């Protein structure tokens, strides 16, 4: 089981849209608390990159400061 599989099965603080060769991750909602909570998911995705996926895009929010990310797109890989 890849990191992405484990994250989707056990994760919180995000919504995911998984396809055959990609997945997108977003905060669970639009509130500031949801966006803040999603940053831990972003950190985990970055820390585990290479375990079955490659980050294609980490989109910074334009309407909030501090470099907050509101979307992460990953390409799933075969190891």
Helices and strands as residue ranges (DSSP letters): H 3-10, E 14-18, E 22-27, H 32-47, E 53-60, E 69-76
